[in-house]
Amino acid sequence: MSTWTTVRNPRSTTVSNLSRGTEAPLHPHHPSDPSRSDSPDPVYWVTPRHLAGDDGALAERIGDTLADLGWRMWPTSRHTLLYASPDNLRGAEWILAANPFELGGLPVAWQLSARPHATSAMTEWNAYFTTGVPYEALADLLVAIDADEATDTDFGGAETVLNALSAQGWLRDVDRPHTTATDPGLSDCVSLELMPPLIQDADPRPDLSGWQAWAEPVLGTPYLWCASFSASVPNGLVAGFTSSLASPVPVPRHSVPKSAEGRLTVVHRS
């Protein structure tokens, strides 16, 4: 099984060939519902979700979700979009334009964070997501963060995350059954690993482990997307993200990643 720990400052990172599409909304009657779109392109309902990509609309769809949740947004001098929850305890930032760093060779697009007090200068934990991550899983995670469900399901430790994946049919790794699970097609992996460089956490101890997730549609090819959670991210939140990621429910896309075309099933076209 391959693992990724590559985190580097990009020299001239660009994101190309991302079609302008839409992602499935979290709420059934969201005004940006792609099935109600005026776009001339057909909408394909595809599965599995974890290989469906972001349809080139990761910023817009997550921005819509945060607006629905009542989070405030303002642009920064670094050309990023910063969102804050109504109580100022949770934050999300679209940081792609700032070229912060890469995970697995892909540019980080969204950074989520939480702090114990509104006046705290330092965040308690952070989570990072590259381009290509399915919008639905990230949106479901944000809804859980907004609802402050951080510790409700945290008592099982790592098993909380692995059980959520097992419930969706994912398989535990034979060599690392207590820290790693993969999808049945062996194209996606969720694993508890040493935190890569540049991943920030309030716990200053060295050699901390945090959850990492990635998609590699074909072994040895570039990653489709990567995600990294710092050590202090509650397992209950990670489980919410991975459970949504592994959901068998089809999602609508105007286009799909070329690297995953042979591994996706079109359930319906509208």
C-alpha positions as CSV (number, residue, x, y, z in Angstrom):
1,M,0.0,0.0,0.0
2,S,1.4,3.4,-0.9
3,T,1.4,6.3,1.6
4,W,2.0,9.9,1.0
5,T,3.9,12.3,3.2
6,T,4.9,14.8,0.6
7,V,4.4,18.3,1.7
8,R,6.3,21.0,-0.1
9,N,6.1,24.7,-0.9
10,P,5.1,24.9,-4.5
11,R,7.4,26.8,-6.9
12,S,4.9,27.5,-9.6
13,T,1.8,25.5,-8.8
14,T,-1.1,25.9,-11.1
15,V,-4.3,24.0,-11.4
16,S,-5.4,23.4,-15.0
17,N,-8.1,21.5,-16.9
18,L,-10.7,22.0,-14.1
19,S,-14.0,22.3,-15.8
20,R,-16.5,24.8,-14.4
21,G,-19.2,22.5,-13.0
22,T,-21.2,22.0,-9.9
23,E,-21.3,19.7,-7.0
24,A,-24.2,18.1,-5.2
25,P,-25.6,20.5,-2.5
26,L,-25.8,19.3,1.1
27,H,-29.4,20.4,1.3
28,P,-31.9,18.8,-1.2
29,H,-33.4,22.1,-2.2
30,H,-30.3,24.2,-2.3
31,P,-30.5,26.8,-5.1
32,S,-27.3,25.6,-6.6
33,D,-28.7,22.1,-7.2
34,P,-26.9,20.9,-10.3
35,S,-30.0,19.0,-11.5
36,R,-31.8,22.4,-11.7
37,S,-28.9,24.1,-13.4
38,D,-29.2,26.1,-16.6
39,S,-25.9,24.6,-17.8
40,P,-26.3,22.9,-21.3
41,D,-24.0,20.1,-20.1
42,P,-25.7,16.9,-18.9
43,V,-25.5,15.9,-15.2
44,Y,-24.1,12.4,-14.6
45,W,-24.9,10.7,-11.3
46,V,-21.8,8.6,-10.5
47,T,-20.4,6.3,-7.8
48,P,-18.2,5.8,-5.9
49,R,-18.1,9.3,-4.4
50,H,-14.5,9.2,-3.3
51,L,-13.4,9.1,-7.0
52,A,-15.9,11.6,-8.3
53,G,-13.6,14.7,-7.9
54,D,-14.8,18.2,-7.2
55,D,-16.3,19.1,-10.6
56,G,-14.1,22.2,-10.6
57,A,-16.4,23.9,-8.2
58,L,-14.9,23.3,-4.8
59,A,-14.7,26.9,-3.8
60,E,-18.2,27.8,-4.8
61,R,-20.0,24.8,-3.3
62,I,-18.2,25.0,0.0
63,G,-18.8,28.7,0.0
64,D,-22.5,28.1,-0.5
65,T,-22.5,25.6,2.4
66,L,-20.8,28.0,4.7
67,A,-23.2,30.8,3.7
68,D,-26.2,28.5,4.5
69,L,-24.7,27.9,7.9
70,G,-24.5,31.6,8.6
71,W,-20.7,31.9,8.6
72,R,-19.3,35.3,7.8
73,M,-16.8,35.8,5.0
74,W,-14.2,38.4,4.0
75,P,-11.3,38.5,1.6
76,T,-7.8,38.8,2.9
77,S,-4.7,40.6,1.7
78,R,-3.3,37.2,0.7
79,H,-6.0,36.7,-1.8
80,T,-7.8,34.1,0.3
81,L,-11.4,33.9,1.5
82,L,-11.7,33.6,5.2
83,Y,-14.9,32.3,6.8
84,A,-15.8,32.4,10.5
85,S,-18.6,30.7,12.4
86,P,-21.1,32.9,14.3
87,D,-19.3,32.2,17.6
88,N,-15.8,32.8,16.1
89,L,-14.7,29.4,17.4
90,R,-14.4,27.7,14.0
91,G,-12.9,28.9,10.7
92,A,-12.5,27.9,7.1
93,E,-10.3,29.5,4.6
94,W,-10.0,29.1,0.8
95,I,-6.2,29.4,0.4
96,L,-5.5,28.0,-3.1
97,A,-4.6,31.4,-4.5
98,A,-2.0,31.9,-1.7
99,N,-0.1,28.8,-2.8
100,P,0.5,27.8,0.8
101,F,1.9,24.3,0.3
102,E,1.2,20.9,-1.3
103,L,0.0,17.5,-0.1
104,G,1.0,14.6,-2.2
105,G,2.0,17.0,-5.0
106,L,-1.4,18.7,-5.0
107,P,-2.1,22.3,-3.9
108,V,-4.0,22.7,-0.6
109,A,-7.3,24.5,-1.3
110,W,-9.2,24.5,2.0
111,Q,-8.0,24.8,5.6
112,L,-10.4,24.3,8.5
113,S,-9.6,25.1,12.1
114,A,-11.0,25.5,15.6
115,R,-10.0,27.4,18.7
116,P,-11.0,26.9,22.3
117,H,-11.9,30.5,22.9
118,A,-12.9,33.3,20.5
119,T,-10.0,35.4,21.8
120,S,-7.4,32.6,21.3
121,A,-4.7,33.6,18.9
122,M,-3.7,30.0,18.3
123,T,-5.9,27.3,16.8
124,E,-6.5,24.0,18.6
125,W,-6.4,21.9,15.4
126,N,-6.3,22.2,11.6
127,A,-7.4,20.1,8.7
128,Y,-6.3,20.6,5.1
129,F,-7.8,19.5,1.8
130,T,-6.4,19.7,-1.7
131,T,-8.2,20.3,-4.9
132,G,-10.2,17.3,-6.2
133,V,-11.7,16.3,-2.9
134,P,-15.4,15.5,-3.3
135,Y,-17.4,18.5,-2.2
136,E,-20.0,16.4,-0.4
137,A,-17.6,14.9,2.2
138,L,-16.1,18.3,3.0
139,A,-19.6,19.9,3.3
140,D,-20.8,17.2,5.7
141,L,-17.7,17.7,7.8
142,L,-18.4,21.4,8.0
143,V,-22.0,20.8,9.1
144,A,-20.7,18.6,11.9
145,I,-18.1,21.2,12.9
146,D,-20.8,23.9,12.9
147,A,-23.0,21.8,15.1
148,D,-20.1,21.4,17.5
149,E,-20.2,17.6,17.3
150,A,-16.5,17.4,18.0
151,T,-16.6,15.0,21.0
152,D,-19.9,13.3,20.8
153,T,-18.5,10.1,19.2
154,D,-14.8,10.4,20.2
155,F,-14.7,7.8,23.0
156,G,-13.6,5.0,20.7
157,G,-10.4,6.6,19.6
158,A,-9.1,5.4,16.2
159,E,-11.8,2.8,16.1
160,T,-14.4,5.6,15.7
161,V,-12.9,6.3,12.3
162,L,-12.3,2.8,11.2
163,N,-15.7,1.6,12.3
164,A,-17.4,4.3,10.2
165,L,-15.5,3.1,7.2
166,S,-16.2,-0.6,7.9
167,A,-19.9,0.2,8.1
168,Q,-19.6,1.5,4.5
169,G,-17.9,-1.7,3.3
170,W,-14.3,-0.5,3.5
171,L,-11.6,-3.0,4.4
172,R,-9.1,-2.8,7.2
173,D,-5.5,-3.2,6.1
174,V,-4.1,-6.7,6.9
175,D,-0.8,-5.4,8.3
176,R,-2.3,-2.3,10.1
177,P,-5.8,-3.2,11.0
178,H,-6.0,-0.7,13.9
179,T,-4.9,2.4,11.9
180,T,-5.6,1.9,8.2
181,A,-8.6,1.1,5.9
182,T,-9.0,1.1,2.2
183,D,-12.0,1.0,-0.2
184,P,-12.8,-2.4,-1.8
185,G,-11.2,-1.2,-5.1
186,L,-7.9,-0.3,-3.3
187,S,-7.9,3.2,-4.8
188,D,-8.5,5.2,-1.6
189,C,-6.9,5.0,1.8
190,V,-7.5,6.5,5.2
191,S,-4.7,6.0,7.7
192,L,-3.3,7.3,11.0
193,E,0.2,8.5,10.2
194,L,2.9,10.8,11.5
195,M,1.8,14.3,10.7
196,P,3.5,15.6,7.6
197,P,5.6,18.9,7.8
198,L,3.7,22.2,7.9
199,I,0.6,20.6,9.4
200,Q,-0.2,22.8,12.4
201,D,-1.6,21.6,15.8
202,A,-1.8,23.1,19.3
203,D,0.0,20.1,20.7
204,P,3.7,20.9,20.5
205,R,5.0,17.4,21.0
206,P,7.1,15.9,18.2
207,D,6.2,12.8,16.2
208,L,2.4,13.2,16.6
209,S,0.1,11.2,14.4
210,G,-2.9,12.5,12.6
211,W,-5.4,11.0,10.1
212,Q,-4.5,11.2,6.4
213,A,-6.7,10.3,3.4
214,W,-5.9,10.1,-0.3
215,A,-7.2,8.8,-3.6
216,E,-5.0,7.1,-6.1
217,P,-7.3,5.8,-8.8
218,V,-4.5,3.8,-10.5
219,L,-1.4,2.6,-8.6
220,G,1.6,4.7,-9.4
221,T,-0.3,7.6,-11.0
222,P,-0.7,11.1,-9.5
223,Y,-3.1,11.4,-6.5
224,L,-6.6,12.6,-7.2
225,W,-6.9,14.4,-3.9
226,C,-5.3,14.3,-0.4
227,A,-6.5,15.4,3.1
228,S,-4.6,15.8,6.3
229,F,-6.0,16.2,9.8
230,S,-3.7,17.4,12.6
231,A,-3.3,15.3,15.7
232,S,-5.9,17.1,17.8
233,V,-8.8,16.9,15.4
234,P,-11.5,14.9,17.2
235,N,-11.9,11.4,15.8
236,G,-15.7,11.9,15.6
237,L,-15.2,14.7,13.1
238,V,-12.8,12.6,11.0
239,A,-15.3,9.8,11.1
240,G,-18.0,12.1,9.8
241,F,-15.8,13.1,6.8
242,T,-14.7,9.5,6.0
243,S,-18.3,8.1,6.4
244,S,-19.5,10.7,3.8
245,L,-16.5,10.0,1.6
246,A,-17.3,6.3,1.6
247,S,-21.0,6.7,1.0
248,P,-22.4,4.6,-1.9
249,V,-25.0,7.2,-2.7
250,P,-24.4,8.5,-6.3
251,V,-23.4,12.2,-6.7
252,P,-24.0,14.5,-9.7
253,R,-21.1,15.7,-11.8
254,H,-20.9,17.5,-15.1
255,S,-17.4,16.0,-15.6
256,V,-15.3,13.4,-13.9
257,P,-11.6,13.1,-13.4
258,K,-9.9,11.4,-16.3
259,S,-7.7,9.3,-14.0
260,A,-10.9,7.8,-12.5
261,E,-13.0,7.3,-15.6
262,G,-12.6,3.6,-15.7
263,R,-13.5,3.2,-12.1
264,L,-16.6,5.2,-11.9
265,T,-20.1,3.9,-12.6
266,V,-22.7,6.2,-14.2
267,V,-26.0,5.4,-12.5
268,H,-28.2,8.0,-14.1
269,R,-27.9,10.9,-16.6
270,S,-30.2,13.9,-16.4
